[in-house]
Amino acid sequence: MRRLLYEGIKPYVLNLYAKGKISLSKTAEILGLSAHDVLSLAKTYELKMGSTAEQAKESRKHAGELLK
């Protein structure tokens, strides 16, 4: 029964991470995996990971402000 629940929660938690709702470290913690294993698992589920173009633009903006 535990295995069934675990297998069912993996896609749900990975989708939360893919949508930016939880961090990579929190995803790994919930699933009991390393961050590397989470990213490998995400590829198995064909989920896109990483920042969106808007998030990347915002990050560059903040980095530029910090470097002034």
mmCIF file of the N, C-alpha and C atoms, coordinates in Angstrom:
data_MODEL
# 
_entry.id   MODEL 
# 
loop_
_atom_site.group_PDB 
_atom_site.id 
_atom_site.type_symbol 
_atom_site.label_atom_id 
_atom_site.label_alt_id 
_atom_site.label_comp_id 
_atom_site.label_asym_id 
_atom_site.label_entity_id 
_atom_site.label_seq_id 
_atom_site.pdbx_PDB_ins_code 
_atom_site.Cartn_x 
_atom_site.Cartn_y 
_atom_site.Cartn_z 
_atom_site.occupancy 
_atom_site.B_iso_or_equiv 
_atom_site.pdbx_formal_charge 
_atom_site.auth_seq_id 
_atom_site.auth_comp_id 
_atom_site.auth_asym_id 
_atom_site.auth_atom_id 
_atom_site.pdbx_PDB_model_num 
ATOM 1   N N  . MET A 1 1  ? 0.830  -1.196 0.000   1.00 0.00 ? 1  MET A N  1 
ATOM 2   C CA . MET A 1 1  ? 0.000  0.000  0.000   1.00 0.00 ? 1  MET A CA 1 
ATOM 3   C C  . MET A 1 1  ? 0.876  1.262  0.000   1.00 0.00 ? 1  MET A C  1 
ATOM 4   N N  . ARG A 1 2  ? 1.934  1.259  0.790   1.00 0.00 ? 2  ARG A N  1 
ATOM 5   C CA . ARG A 1 2  ? 2.822  2.432  0.825   1.00 0.00 ? 2  ARG A CA 1 
ATOM 6   C C  . ARG A 1 2  ? 3.443  2.684  -0.540  1.00 0.00 ? 2  ARG A C  1 
ATOM 7   N N  . ARG A 1 3  ? 3.827  1.607  -1.196  1.00 0.00 ? 3  ARG A N  1 
ATOM 8   C CA . ARG A 1 3  ? 4.446  1.728  -2.522  1.00 0.00 ? 3  ARG A CA 1 
ATOM 9   C C  . ARG A 1 3  ? 3.469  2.364  -3.510  1.00 0.00 ? 3  ARG A C  1 
ATOM 10  N N  . LEU A 1 4  ? 2.228  1.970  -3.446  1.00 0.00 ? 4  LEU A N  1 
ATOM 11  C CA . LEU A 1 4  ? 1.198  2.521  -4.316  1.00 0.00 ? 4  LEU A CA 1 
ATOM 12  C C  . LEU A 1 4  ? 1.023  4.018  -4.073  1.00 0.00 ? 4  LEU A C  1 
ATOM 13  N N  . LEU A 1 5  ? 0.982  4.414  -2.809  1.00 0.00 ? 5  LEU A N  1 
ATOM 14  C CA . LEU A 1 5  ? 0.859  5.833  -2.483  1.00 0.00 ? 5  LEU A CA 1 
ATOM 15  C C  . LEU A 1 5  ? 2.073  6.618  -2.967  1.00 0.00 ? 5  LEU A C  1 
ATOM 16  N N  . TYR A 1 6  ? 3.265  6.051  -2.748  1.00 0.00 ? 6  TYR A N  1 
ATOM 17  C CA . TYR A 1 6  ? 4.494  6.719  -3.173  1.00 0.00 ? 6  TYR A CA 1 
ATOM 18  C C  . TYR A 1 6  ? 4.517  6.912  -4.683  1.00 0.00 ? 6  TYR A C  1 
ATOM 19  N N  . GLU A 1 7  ? 4.168  5.861  -5.417  1.00 0.00 ? 7  GLU A N  1 
ATOM 20  C CA . GLU A 1 7  ? 4.160  5.949  -6.878  1.00 0.00 ? 7  GLU A CA 1 
ATOM 21  C C  . GLU A 1 7  ? 3.139  6.975  -7.364  1.00 0.00 ? 7  GLU A C  1 
ATOM 22  N N  . GLY A 1 8  ? 2.037  7.114  -6.648  1.00 0.00 ? 8  GLY A N  1 
ATOM 23  C CA . GLY A 1 8  ? 1.013  8.081  -7.019  1.00 0.00 ? 8  GLY A CA 1 
ATOM 24  C C  . GLY A 1 8  ? 1.383  9.509  -6.706  1.00 0.00 ? 8  GLY A C  1 
ATOM 25  N N  . ILE A 1 9  ? 2.192  9.703  -5.665  1.00 0.00 ? 9  ILE A N  1 
ATOM 26  C CA . ILE A 1 9  ? 2.542  11.066 -5.264  1.00 0.00 ? 9  ILE A CA 1 
ATOM 27  C C  . ILE A 1 9  ? 3.695  11.641 -6.081  1.00 0.00 ? 9  ILE A C  1 
ATOM 28  N N  . LYS A 1 10 ? 4.517  10.780 -6.666  1.00 0.00 ? 10 LYS A N  1 
ATOM 29  C CA . LYS A 1 10 ? 5.671  11.263 -7.437  1.00 0.00 ? 10 LYS A CA 1 
ATOM 30  C C  . LYS A 1 10 ? 5.276  12.257 -8.528  1.00 0.00 ? 10 LYS A C  1 
ATOM 31  N N  . PRO A 1 11 ? 4.348  11.898 -9.425  1.00 0.00 ? 11 PRO A N  1 
ATOM 32  C CA . PRO A 1 11 ? 3.998  12.862 -10.475 1.00 0.00 ? 11 PRO A CA 1 
ATOM 33  C C  . PRO A 1 11 ? 3.408  14.156 -9.920  1.00 0.00 ? 11 PRO A C  1 
ATOM 34  N N  . TYR A 1 12 ? 2.631  14.036 -8.848  1.00 0.00 ? 12 TYR A N  1 
ATOM 35  C CA . TYR A 1 12 ? 2.020  15.230 -8.235  1.00 0.00 ? 12 TYR A CA 1 
ATOM 36  C C  . TYR A 1 12 ? 3.095  16.176 -7.712  1.00 0.00 ? 12 TYR A C  1 
ATOM 37  N N  . VAL A 1 13 ? 4.040  15.647 -6.963  1.00 0.00 ? 13 VAL A N  1 
ATOM 38  C CA . VAL A 1 13 ? 5.104  16.476 -6.381  1.00 0.00 ? 13 VAL A CA 1 
ATOM 39  C C  . VAL A 1 13 ? 6.002  17.043 -7.482  1.00 0.00 ? 13 VAL A C  1 
ATOM 40  N N  . LEU A 1 14 ? 6.313  16.232 -8.478  1.00 0.00 ? 14 LEU A N  1 
ATOM 41  C CA . LEU A 1 14 ? 7.129  16.717 -9.594  1.00 0.00 ? 14 LEU A CA 1 
ATOM 42  C C  . LEU A 1 14 ? 6.425  17.843 -10.351 1.00 0.00 ? 14 LEU A C  1 
ATOM 43  N N  . ASN A 1 15 ? 5.127  17.739 -10.500 1.00 0.00 ? 15 ASN A N  1 
ATOM 44  C CA . ASN A 1 15 ? 4.379  18.817 -11.155 1.00 0.00 ? 15 ASN A CA 1 
ATOM 45  C C  . ASN A 1 15 ? 4.396  20.098 -10.328 1.00 0.00 ? 15 ASN A C  1 
ATOM 46  N N  . LEU A 1 16 ? 4.329  19.967 -9.016  1.00 0.00 ? 16 LEU A N  1 
ATOM 47  C CA . LEU A 1 16 ? 4.443  21.151 -8.155  1.00 0.00 ? 16 LEU A CA 1 
ATOM 48  C C  . LEU A 1 16 ? 5.784  21.838 -8.369  1.00 0.00 ? 16 LEU A C  1 
ATOM 49  N N  . TYR A 1 17 ? 6.837  21.035 -8.451  1.00 0.00 ? 17 TYR A N  1 
ATOM 50  C CA . TYR A 1 17 ? 8.169  21.596 -8.692  1.00 0.00 ? 17 TYR A CA 1 
ATOM 51  C C  . TYR A 1 17 ? 8.244  22.242 -10.075 1.00 0.00 ? 17 TYR A C  1 
ATOM 52  N N  . ALA A 1 18 ? 7.731  21.554 -11.086 1.00 0.00 ? 18 ALA A N  1 
ATOM 53  C CA . ALA A 1 18 ? 7.774  22.078 -12.454 1.00 0.00 ? 18 ALA A CA 1 
ATOM 54  C C  . ALA A 1 18 ? 7.041  23.413 -12.575 1.00 0.00 ? 18 ALA A C  1 
ATOM 55  N N  . LYS A 1 19 ? 5.974  23.578 -11.789 1.00 0.00 ? 19 LYS A N  1 
ATOM 56  C CA . LYS A 1 19 ? 5.205  24.828 -11.809 1.00 0.00 ? 19 LYS A CA 1 
ATOM 57  C C  . LYS A 1 19 ? 5.803  25.901 -10.909 1.00 0.00 ? 19 LYS A C  1 
ATOM 58  N N  . GLY A 1 20 ? 6.880  25.558 -10.199 1.00 0.00 ? 20 GLY A N  1 
ATOM 59  C CA . GLY A 1 20 ? 7.538  26.531 -9.329  1.00 0.00 ? 20 GLY A CA 1 
ATOM 60  C C  . GLY A 1 20 ? 6.866  26.698 -7.980  1.00 0.00 ? 20 GLY A C  1 
ATOM 61  N N  . LYS A 1 21 ? 5.990  25.779 -7.618  1.00 0.00 ? 21 LYS A N  1 
ATOM 62  C CA . LYS A 1 21 ? 5.271  25.874 -6.341  1.00 0.00 ? 21 LYS A CA 1 
ATOM 63  C C  . LYS A 1 21 ? 6.134  25.429 -5.156  1.00 0.00 ? 21 LYS A C  1 
ATOM 64  N N  . ILE A 1 22 ? 7.068  24.507 -5.406  1.00 0.00 ? 22 ILE A N  1 
ATOM 65  C CA . ILE A 1 22 ? 8.000  24.061 -4.368  1.00 0.00 ? 22 ILE A CA 1 
ATOM 66  C C  . ILE A 1 22 ? 9.406  24.010 -4.968  1.00 0.00 ? 22 ILE A C  1 
ATOM 67  N N  . SER A 1 23 ? 10.405 24.078 -4.118  1.00 0.00 ? 23 SER A N  1 
ATOM 68  C CA . SER A 1 23 ? 11.790 24.094 -4.563  1.00 0.00 ? 23 SER A CA 1 
ATOM 69  C C  . SER A 1 23 ? 12.294 22.687 -4.891  1.00 0.00 ? 23 SER A C  1 
ATOM 70  N N  . LEU A 1 24 ? 13.435 22.643 -5.538  1.00 0.00 ? 24 LEU A N  1 
ATOM 71  C CA . LEU A 1 24 ? 14.067 21.365 -5.849  1.00 0.00 ? 24 LEU A CA 1 
ATOM 72  C C  . LEU A 1 24 ? 14.411 20.621 -4.565  1.00 0.00 ? 24 LEU A C  1 
ATOM 73  N N  . SER A 1 25 ? 14.941 21.342 -3.579  1.00 0.00 ? 25 SER A N  1 
ATOM 74  C CA . SER A 1 25 ? 15.320 20.675 -2.329  1.00 0.00 ? 25 SER A CA 1 
ATOM 75  C C  . SER A 1 25 ? 14.091 20.137 -1.588  1.00 0.00 ? 25 SER A C  1 
ATOM 76  N N  . LYS A 1 26 ? 12.976 20.860 -1.625  1.00 0.00 ? 26 LYS A N  1 
ATOM 77  C CA . LYS A 1 26 ? 11.755 20.392 -0.973  1.00 0.00 ? 26 LYS A CA 1 
ATOM 78  C C  . LYS A 1 26 ? 11.200 19.173 -1.716  1.00 0.00 ? 26 LYS A C  1 
ATOM 79  N N  . THR A 1 27 ? 11.276 19.201 -3.040  1.00 0.00 ? 27 THR A N  1 
ATOM 80  C CA . THR A 1 27 ? 10.836 18.060 -3.836  1.00 0.00 ? 27 THR A CA 1 
ATOM 81  C C  . THR A 1 27 ? 11.648 16.821 -3.476  1.00 0.00 ? 27 THR A C  1 
ATOM 82  N N  . ALA A 1 28 ? 12.961 16.998 -3.405  1.00 0.00 ? 28 ALA A N  1 
ATOM 83  C CA . ALA A 1 28 ? 13.843 15.888 -3.050  1.00 0.00 ? 28 ALA A CA 1 
ATOM 84  C C  . ALA A 1 28 ? 13.530 15.362 -1.653  1.00 0.00 ? 28 ALA A C  1 
ATOM 85  N N  . GLU A 1 29 ? 13.294 16.282 -0.728  1.00 0.00 ? 29 GLU A N  1 
ATOM 86  C CA . GLU A 1 29 ? 12.978 15.887 0.655   1.00 0.00 ? 29 GLU A CA 1 
ATOM 87  C C  . GLU A 1 29 ? 11.686 15.067 0.709   1.00 0.00 ? 29 GLU A C  1 
ATOM 88  N N  . ILE A 1 30 ? 10.653 15.546 0.049   1.00 0.00 ? 30 ILE A N  1 
ATOM 89  C CA . ILE A 1 30 ? 9.359  14.859 0.063   1.00 0.00 ? 30 ILE A CA 1 
ATOM 90  C C  . ILE A 1 30 ? 9.473  13.461 -0.539  1.00 0.00 ? 30 ILE A C  1 
ATOM 91  N N  . LEU A 1 31 ? 10.219 13.358 -1.640  1.00 0.00 ? 31 LEU A N  1 
ATOM 92  C CA . LEU A 1 31 ? 10.333 12.083 -2.335  1.00 0.00 ? 31 LEU A CA 1 
ATOM 93  C C  . LEU A 1 31 ? 11.430 11.186 -1.780  1.00 0.00 ? 31 LEU A C  1 
ATOM 94  N N  . GLY A 1 32 ? 12.245 11.730 -0.870  1.00 0.00 ? 32 GLY A N  1 
ATOM 95  C CA . GLY A 1 32 ? 13.330 10.938 -0.291  1.00 0.00 ? 32 GLY A CA 1 
ATOM 96  C C  . GLY A 1 32 ? 14.427 10.636 -1.295  1.00 0.00 ? 32 GLY A C  1 
ATOM 97  N N  . LEU A 1 33 ? 14.691 11.602 -2.172  1.00 0.00 ? 33 LEU A N  1 
ATOM 98  C CA . LEU A 1 33 ? 15.685 11.446 -3.225  1.00 0.00 ? 33 LEU A CA 1 
ATOM 99  C C  . LEU A 1 33 ? 16.705 12.573 -3.160  1.00 0.00 ? 33 LEU A C  1 
ATOM 100 N N  . SER A 1 34 ? 17.794 12.421 -3.894  1.00 0.00 ? 34 SER A N  1 
ATOM 101 C CA . SER A 1 34 ? 18.748 13.517 -4.035  1.00 0.00 ? 34 SER A CA 1 
ATOM 102 C C  . SER A 1 34 ? 18.211 14.479 -5.100  1.00 0.00 ? 34 SER A C  1 
ATOM 103 N N  . ALA A 1 35 ? 18.745 15.690 -5.128  1.00 0.00 ? 35 ALA A N  1 
ATOM 104 C CA . ALA A 1 35 ? 18.327 16.661 -6.138  1.00 0.00 ? 35 ALA A CA 1 
ATOM 105 C C  . ALA A 1 35 ? 18.616 16.114 -7.539  1.00 0.00 ? 35 ALA A C  1 
ATOM 106 N N  . HIS A 1 36 ? 19.752 15.466 -7.695  1.00 0.00 ? 36 HIS A N  1 
ATOM 107 C CA . HIS A 1 36 ? 20.110 14.877 -8.985  1.00 0.00 ? 36 HIS A CA 1 
ATOM 108 C C  . HIS A 1 36 ? 19.078 13.821 -9.406  1.00 0.00 ? 36 HIS A C  1 
ATOM 109 N N  . ASP A 1 37 ? 18.666 12.987 -8.459  1.00 0.00 ? 37 ASP A N  1 
ATOM 110 C CA . ASP A 1 37 ? 17.670 11.958 -8.761  1.00 0.00 ? 37 ASP A CA 1 
ATOM 111 C C  . ASP A 1 37 ? 16.320 12.562 -9.128  1.00 0.00 ? 37 ASP A C  1 
ATOM 112 N N  . VAL A 1 38 ? 15.968 13.669 -8.494  1.00 0.00 ? 38 VAL A N  1 
ATOM 113 C CA . VAL A 1 38 ? 14.706 14.350 -8.826  1.00 0.00 ? 38 VAL A CA 1 
ATOM 114 C C  . VAL A 1 38 ? 14.745 14.837 -10.273 1.00 0.00 ? 38 VAL A C  1 
ATOM 115 N N  . LEU A 1 39 ? 15.852 15.434 -10.669 1.00 0.00 ? 39 LEU A N  1 
ATOM 116 C CA . LEU A 1 39 ? 15.964 15.931 -12.035 1.00 0.00 ? 39 LEU A CA 1 
ATOM 117 C C  . LEU A 1 39 ? 15.932 14.789 -13.049 1.00 0.00 ? 39 LEU A C  1 
ATOM 118 N N  . SER A 1 40 ? 16.566 13.686 -12.715 1.00 0.00 ? 40 SER A N  1 
ATOM 119 C CA . SER A 1 40 ? 16.522 12.508 -13.592 1.00 0.00 ? 40 SER A CA 1 
ATOM 120 C C  . SER A 1 40 ? 15.099 11.965 -13.694 1.00 0.00 ? 40 SER A C  1 
ATOM 121 N N  . LEU A 1 41 ? 14.414 11.916 -12.568 1.00 0.00 ? 41 LEU A N  1 
ATOM 122 C CA . LEU A 1 41 ? 13.036 11.431 -12.545 1.00 0.00 ? 41 LEU A CA 1 
ATOM 123 C C  . LEU A 1 41 ? 12.120 12.348 -13.355 1.00 0.00 ? 41 LEU A C  1 
ATOM 124 N N  . ALA A 1 42 ? 12.372 13.637 -13.272 1.00 0.00 ? 42 ALA A N  1 
ATOM 125 C CA . ALA A 1 42 ? 11.564 14.602 -14.029 1.00 0.00 ? 42 ALA A CA 1 
ATOM 126 C C  . ALA A 1 42 ? 11.701 14.353 -15.525 1.00 0.00 ? 42 ALA A C  1 
ATOM 127 N N  . LYS A 1 43 ? 12.904 14.001 -15.961 1.00 0.00 ? 43 LYS A N  1 
ATOM 128 C CA . LYS A 1 43 ? 13.103 13.685 -17.378 1.00 0.00 ? 43 LYS A CA 1 
ATOM 129 C C  . LYS A 1 43 ? 12.282 12.460 -17.768 1.00 0.00 ? 43 LYS A C  1 
ATOM 130 N N  . THR A 1 44 ? 12.205 11.488 -16.867 1.00 0.00 ? 44 THR A N  1 
ATOM 131 C CA . THR A 1 44 ? 11.411 10.286 -17.119 1.00 0.00 ? 44 THR A CA 1 
ATOM 132 C C  . THR A 1 44 ? 9.949  10.637 -17.356 1.00 0.00 ? 44 THR A C  1 
ATOM 133 N N  . TYR A 1 45 ? 9.457  11.616 -16.587 1.00 0.00 ? 45 TYR A N  1 
ATOM 134 C CA . TYR A 1 45 ? 8.072  12.060 -16.723 1.00 0.00 ? 45 TYR A CA 1 
ATOM 135 C C  . TYR A 1 45 ? 7.924  13.142 -17.802 1.00 0.00 ? 45 TYR A C  1 
ATOM 136 N N  . GLU A 1 46 ? 9.027  13.461 -18.473 1.00 0.00 ? 46 GLU A N  1 
ATOM 137 C CA . GLU A 1 46 ? 9.063  14.465 -19.539 1.00 0.00 ? 46 GLU A CA 1 
ATOM 138 C C  . GLU A 1 46 ? 8.545  15.825 -19.093 1.00 0.00 ? 46 GLU A C  1 
ATOM 139 N N  . LEU A 1 47 ? 8.929  16.215 -17.885 1.00 0.00 ? 47 LEU A N  1 
ATOM 140 C CA . LEU A 1 47 ? 8.549  17.523 -17.357 1.00 0.00 ? 47 LEU A CA 1 
ATOM 141 C C  . LEU A 1 47 ? 9.645  18.529 -17.656 1.00 0.00 ? 47 LEU A C  1 
ATOM 142 N N  . LYS A 1 48 ? 9.246  19.720 -18.011 1.00 0.00 ? 48 LYS A N  1 
ATOM 143 C CA . LYS A 1 48 ? 10.208 20.783 -18.262 1.00 0.00 ? 48 LYS A CA 1 
ATOM 144 C C  . LYS A 1 48 ? 10.582 21.416 -16.927 1.00 0.00 ? 48 LYS A C  1 
ATOM 145 N N  . MET A 1 49 ? 11.866 21.517 -16.700 1.00 0.00 ? 49 MET A N  1 
ATOM 146 C CA . MET A 1 49 ? 12.360 22.088 -15.451 1.00 0.00 ? 49 MET A CA 1 
ATOM 147 C C  . MET A 1 49 ? 13.125 23.368 -15.749 1.00 0.00 ? 49 MET A C  1 
ATOM 148 N N  . GLY A 1 50 ? 13.308 24.155 -14.730 1.00 0.00 ? 50 GLY A N  1 
ATOM 149 C CA . GLY A 1 50 ? 14.082 25.373 -14.882 1.00 0.00 ? 50 GLY A CA 1 
ATOM 150 C C  . GLY A 1 50 ? 13.187 26.592 -14.894 1.00 0.00 ? 50 GLY A C  1 
ATOM 151 N N  . SER A 1 51 ? 13.821 27.723 -15.028 1.00 0.00 ? 51 SER A N  1 
ATOM 152 C CA . SER A 1 51 ? 13.081 28.975 -14.970 1.00 0.00 ? 51 SER A CA 1 
ATOM 153 C C  . SER A 1 51 ? 12.425 29.284 -16.304 1.00 0.00 ? 51 SER A C  1 
ATOM 154 N N  . THR A 1 52 ? 11.364 30.053 -16.222 1.00 0.00 ? 52 THR A N  1 
ATOM 155 C CA . THR A 1 52 ? 10.705 30.530 -17.430 1.00 0.00 ? 52 THR A CA 1 
ATOM 156 C C  . THR A 1 52 ? 11.494 31.724 -17.961 1.00 0.00 ? 52 THR A C  1 
ATOM 157 N N  . ALA A 1 53 ? 11.194 32.148 -19.152 1.00 0.00 ? 53 ALA A N  1 
ATOM 158 C CA . ALA A 1 53 ? 11.878 33.299 -19.735 1.00 0.00 ? 53 ALA A CA 1 
ATOM 159 C C  . ALA A 1 53 ? 11.660 34.544 -18.862 1.00 0.00 ? 53 ALA A C  1 
ATOM 160 N N  . GLU A 1 54 ? 10.462 34.691 -18.344 1.00 0.00 ? 54 GLU A N  1 
ATOM 161 C CA . GLU A 1 54 ? 10.153 35.837 -17.481 1.00 0.00 ? 54 GLU A CA 1 
ATOM 162 C C  . GLU A 1 54 ? 10.965 35.776 -16.182 1.00 0.00 ? 54 GLU A C  1 
ATOM 163 N N  . GLN A 1 55 ? 11.082 34.592 -15.590 1.00 0.00 ? 55 GLN A N  1 
ATOM 164 C CA . GLN A 1 55 ? 11.861 34.449 -14.362 1.00 0.00 ? 55 GLN A CA 1 
ATOM 165 C C  . GLN A 1 55 ? 13.338 34.741 -14.621 1.00 0.00 ? 55 GLN A C  1 
ATOM 166 N N  . ALA A 1 56 ? 13.851 34.280 -15.746 1.00 0.00 ? 56 ALA A N  1 
ATOM 167 C CA . ALA A 1 56 ? 15.252 34.529 -16.091 1.00 0.00 ? 56 ALA A CA 1 
ATOM 168 C C  . ALA A 1 56 ? 15.493 36.024 -16.290 1.00 0.00 ? 56 ALA A C  1 
ATOM 169 N N  . LYS A 1 57 ? 14.562 36.699 -16.947 1.00 0.00 ? 57 LYS A N  1 
ATOM 170 C CA . LYS A 1 57 ? 14.677 38.145 -17.169 1.00 0.00 ? 57 LYS A CA 1 
ATOM 171 C C  . LYS A 1 57 ? 14.684 38.894 -15.834 1.00 0.00 ? 57 LYS A C  1 
ATOM 172 N N  . GLU A 1 58 ? 13.789 38.494 -14.944 1.00 0.00 ? 58 GLU A N  1 
ATOM 173 C CA . GLU A 1 58 ? 13.697 39.124 -13.622 1.00 0.00 ? 58 GLU A CA 1 
ATOM 174 C C  . GLU A 1 58 ? 14.982 38.883 -12.817 1.00 0.00 ? 58 GLU A C  1 
ATOM 175 N N  . SER A 1 59 ? 15.538 37.703 -12.920 1.00 0.00 ? 59 SER A N  1 
ATOM 176 C CA . SER A 1 59 ? 16.781 37.376 -12.214 1.00 0.00 ? 59 SER A CA 1 
ATOM 177 C C  . SER A 1 59 ? 17.935 38.230 -12.716 1.00 0.00 ? 59 SER A C  1 
ATOM 178 N N  . ARG A 1 60 ? 18.034 38.400 -14.029 1.00 0.00 ? 60 ARG A N  1 
ATOM 179 C CA . ARG A 1 60 ? 19.098 39.249 -14.593 1.00 0.00 ? 60 ARG A CA 1 
ATOM 180 C C  . ARG A 1 60 ? 18.939 40.690 -14.128 1.00 0.00 ? 60 ARG A C  1 
ATOM 181 N N  . LYS A 1 61 ? 17.701 41.144 -14.059 1.00 0.00 ? 61 LYS A N  1 
ATOM 182 C CA . LYS A 1 61 ? 17.431 42.509 -13.599 1.00 0.00 ? 61 LYS A CA 1 
ATOM 183 C C  . LYS A 1 61 ? 17.911 42.695 -12.162 1.00 0.00 ? 61 LYS A C  1 
ATOM 184 N N  . HIS A 1 62 ? 17.574 41.762 -11.290 1.00 0.00 ? 62 HIS A N  1 
ATOM 185 C CA . HIS A 1 62 ? 17.979 41.852 -9.883  1.00 0.00 ? 62 HIS A CA 1 
ATOM 186 C C  . HIS A 1 62 ? 19.488 41.731 -9.730  1.00 0.00 ? 62 HIS A C  1 
ATOM 187 N N  . ALA A 1 63 ? 20.099 40.868 -10.515 1.00 0.00 ? 63 ALA A N  1 
ATOM 188 C CA . ALA A 1 63 ? 21.560 40.711 -10.453 1.00 0.00 ? 63 ALA A CA 1 
ATOM 189 C C  . ALA A 1 63 ? 22.240 42.006 -10.864 1.00 0.00 ? 63 ALA A C  1 
ATOM 190 N N  . GLY A 1 64 ? 21.718 42.632 -11.900 1.00 0.00 ? 64 GLY A N  1 
ATOM 191 C CA . GLY A 1 64 ? 22.275 43.903 -12.351 1.00 0.00 ? 64 GLY A CA 1 
ATOM 192 C C  . GLY A 1 64 ? 22.174 44.986 -11.293 1.00 0.00 ? 64 GLY A C  1 
ATOM 193 N N  . GLU A 1 65 ? 21.057 45.006 -10.584 1.00 0.00 ? 65 GLU A N  1 
ATOM 194 C CA . GLU A 1 65 ? 20.869 45.990 -9.514  1.00 0.00 ? 65 GLU A CA 1 
ATOM 195 C C  . GLU A 1 65 ? 21.836 45.743 -8.361  1.00 0.00 ? 65 GLU A C  1 
ATOM 196 N N  . LEU A 1 66 ? 22.095 44.492 -8.071  1.00 0.00 ? 66 LEU A N  1 
ATOM 197 C CA . LEU A 1 66 ? 23.020 44.159 -6.981  1.00 0.00 ? 66 LEU A CA 1 
ATOM 198 C C  . LEU A 1 66 ? 24.455 44.514 -7.320  1.00 0.00 ? 66 LEU A C  1 
ATOM 199 N N  . LEU A 1 67 ? 24.802 44.475 -8.595  1.00 0.00 ? 67 LEU A N  1 
ATOM 200 C CA . LEU A 1 67 ? 26.170 44.757 -9.022  1.00 0.00 ? 67 LEU A CA 1 
ATOM 201 C C  . LEU A 1 67 ? 26.469 46.241 -9.182  1.00 0.00 ? 67 LEU A C  1 
ATOM 202 N N  . LYS A 1 68 ? 25.463 47.076 -9.045  1.00 0.00 ? 68 LYS A N  1 
ATOM 203 C CA . LYS A 1 68 ? 25.674 48.538 -9.193  1.00 0.00 ? 68 LYS A CA 1 
ATOM 204 C C  . LYS A 1 68 ? 26.430 49.084 -8.020  1.00 0.00 ? 68 LYS A C  1 
# 
